Amino acid sequence: MNNNAKCSAGAKNLPQVADSIVMRLLTVSETAKELNIPRRTVYELVRDGVIPKLALNQRTIRIPIEGAIEVLTKLTQQSLIK
């Protein structure tokens, strides 16, 4: 088997793996717009560890939107119950 055959054989499995690990990452501003909350609130929720984040470097973070929506939904449900 030559190198090209190895690459093409591995590429067939790539979409299956990639589909399972793809997540939508947003900036703080995009997250605030998506969740209809102020940017400051997003920063506070990230700082407090309520919303998960991915730190790209010391100044740049991205937020997985699925995690943020899940957290916000739980917080909303808890506030409605009280």
C-alpha positions in Angstrom: 0.0 0.0 0.0 1.5 3.4 -1.0 1.2 6.6 1.0 -1.7 7.9 -1.2 -3.7 4.8 -0.5 -3.2 5.2 3.3 -4.3 8.9 3.1 -7.4 8.2 1.1 -8.3 5.2 3.3 -8.0 7.4 6.5 -10.0 10.2 4.9 -13.0 7.9 4.6 -13.3 7.7 8.4 -12.6 11.5 8.9 -16.2 12.8 8.4 -17.5 10.3 11.0 -15.0 11.5 13.6 -15.2 15.1 12.7 -19.0 15.2 12.9 -18.9 13.9 16.4 -16.4 16.5 17.7 -17.6 19.6 15.9 -18.7 22.4 18.2 -19.8 25.9 17.4 -17.5 28.4 19.1 -18.6 32.0 19.5 -16.9 35.2 20.6 -18.3 36.9 23.7 -20.2 39.5 21.6 -21.7 36.7 19.4 -22.7 34.8 22.5 -24.4 37.9 24.0 -26.3 38.4 20.8 -27.3 34.7 20.5 -28.5 34.6 24.1 -29.9 38.1 24.1 -28.0 39.1 27.2 -25.4 41.9 27.7 -21.7 41.2 27.0 -20.9 42.1 30.6 -23.2 39.3 31.8 -21.4 36.8 29.5 -18.1 37.9 30.9 -19.4 37.5 34.5 -20.9 34.1 33.8 -17.6 32.9 32.2 -15.6 34.4 35.1 -17.8 32.7 37.7 -17.5 29.4 35.8 -21.2 29.2 35.0 -20.6 29.2 31.2 -17.8 27.0 29.8 -15.0 28.7 27.8 -12.1 27.8 25.6 -9.1 30.0 26.1 -7.1 30.5 22.9 -4.6 32.7 24.6 -4.5 35.1 27.6 -6.8 37.6 26.0 -8.9 35.6 23.6 -11.7 33.2 24.6 -14.4 31.3 22.7 -17.6 30.0 24.1 -19.2 26.7 23.0 -22.7 27.9 22.3 -24.3 24.6 23.1 -22.9 24.7 26.6 -23.9 28.3 27.1 -27.5 27.7 25.9 -27.8 24.6 28.2 -26.6 26.6 31.2 -28.9 29.6 30.5 -31.8 27.2 30.0 -31.1 25.6 33.4 -30.8 29.0 35.1 -34.0 30.2 33.6 -35.9 27.1 34.7 -34.5 27.4 38.2 -35.6 31.0 38.4 -39.1 30.1 37.2 -39.4 27.4 39.8 -38.5 29.7 42.8 
